[in-house]
Amino acid sequence: PPFLGTWDYLFSSGFLIPRSLSGIVSDSIPALHDRSARAYFSQVGAIWPYDGHTSWLTARLLWNPDADADALLDEYFTEYYGPAADTMRSFFEKAEFLWMRQSGSGWWLRYWQDPWQASLWNKDAVRELESLLEKALLESRRPRHTVSAGLSPVRFYSRIRQTADLFALTL
């Protein structure tokens, strides 16, 4: 063929739980590029408090498939969440771990628009994620980050608050 392309579904619309896909994106975009794929299309349908990092990472890896995905994610979380960067990254890594290790066989857009998706995570996992969000909210109020750029801690707090408010719908 004159070119090879792919079509992804990187969206959380229709999901109650954070469905972080940064690990998949980190692996798939460089692998597709290595196999000569040069066209990329994705239905994003983002829920931004959950999908911002995945959409941003996707764009950056499409621009440079050889980039270090972990370094890119470090940049995203540092710039977007400021002093709560490490905790928010832990939140999304834990959410991705839980999503990717669910039982049963996989299928296309598993649990999409299915209210049973909330039962994937036990109460201990939900409490752990909630505690990470609570910790991040406290950390975000520390004015140590990007003061020189003129960014108020309120900016970081409000971004985490949106994620925490959305996560409250999980159970």
N, C-alpha and C positions, 0 to 999 in steps of 0.2 A: 504493500500500500504506500501511497505518497507520504503519509504520516500516521502515527499511532497516537491515540489519546485515551483518556479515561474519564469516568464520570463518578463522582463521590456524593455521598449523602452525609454531610458533616453538620447536621442540625440537631438542636435539642427541642425544637418545637414539637409538641406532642409527648414530651417526657416530663415527669415530675421530679426526677432525680438528676443530679449533675452527671452528664454522660461525657466526661472528658475523653477526648480522642487524640491527645497530643502524642502519645506513644505510637499510635497507628500512623499518624501523619509523619512523625519523625522517621519511621521506617519506610513507608510506602512511597513518598515523593522521591527520595533519592533512588530507591529501587526501580521505580517506573522510569525515571530519567536514564538510569543505567541501561534500561531495556529499550531505549530510544523513543519513549513517549515524549511528545512535544506539545500535545494539546491537553488541557485540563479544564474540566467543567465540574462545578460542585453546586448542589442545592444546599444553601447554607441555612436559611430559616432560623437564624440565631436567636437564642435567648441570651442576650449579651452578658448578663452577670455570670453565666455558665460557659459561654462559648468564646469570649473575647480572646483568650490565650490561644485557643486552637485555630481560630480564624487568622489571627496575627501570624502565628507560626507557619500556617499554610502559605500565606502570602510571601513571607520571607524565604521559605524553602523553594517556592516556585521561582523566585528571583535568583536564588543561588542554592541549587540542590546539594552542593558540597559543604554548605555552612554547617557549623556545629549546632545541632538542635538544642542541646542542653545549654550552651552559651546563649543562644537566642532566647530560650525560656527564662534564663537568669535575667537577661536584659528586660524582657517584658514584665516580669513580676516586680523587679526593682523599680522600674519606671511607673508602673501602673498602681502598685500597692505600697510603695515607699517602705516605711519601717516595718510593715507587716508582710513584706515580700516572702520571706522564708515560710511563714505560717500559712499564707494563702497557697503557696506552691505545695506545701504538705497537704492542705485540704484537697486540692485538685488531684494530687498523686494518689491519695487514699481513695477518693471517689473513682478514679480510673481503675485502681487495683480492684475495688469491689465490683465495678461494672464488668471488667474483663474476666473475672473469675467466678461468674455466676454459674450455677449448675445447669445441666441439660445441654442439648445440642444447640448450636447457633443457627440463626436464620436471618434473612434480610430484615433489617430494622426491627429486631426483636423488641417486643413490648411497646412499640410505637402506638400511642393513643390507647394504651391498655392500662386501666387503673390498677391492675395486679402488679405493675412494676414497683410500686411502693413496698411490696412484700419481699423484694429482693434483698433488702438490707435489714438485719436484725437491729433491735433497739440499742445494743452496745455500739454497733457501727455508727448509727445515727447520732448517738450521744458523743462519740469521739469526734465526728465531723462538726457537730454543734459546738463542742468545746474549742475546736480549732478556730471557728468563726468568732467565738467570744474573745479568744486570745488575740486574734487579728484586729478586732475592733478596738481593744485596749492599746495594742501596739501602734495602731494607725494615728493615735492622738499624740504620739511622741514627735516633737518638732525637729528631730535630728536630720531628717532626710530632705534633700533638694531645696533647702532654704534659699540657696543661691539662685535657683531657678525661679524663685518666687511662688512656689507651689505650697499652698496652705495644707496643713494636716487634714483639714475638713474635706478636701478633695479625696484623699485616700480613704478616710472614714466613710464617706458617702458611697464609694464604690463597693466597699466591703458590706456596708449596710444593705445595699441592693441584693447582694448574694445571700446574706443572712435572711433577709425577708423572703426571698424566693425559696430558700431551703426550708423555711418554716412550713411550707406547703407539702413537704415530703411525706409527713405522717399525719 
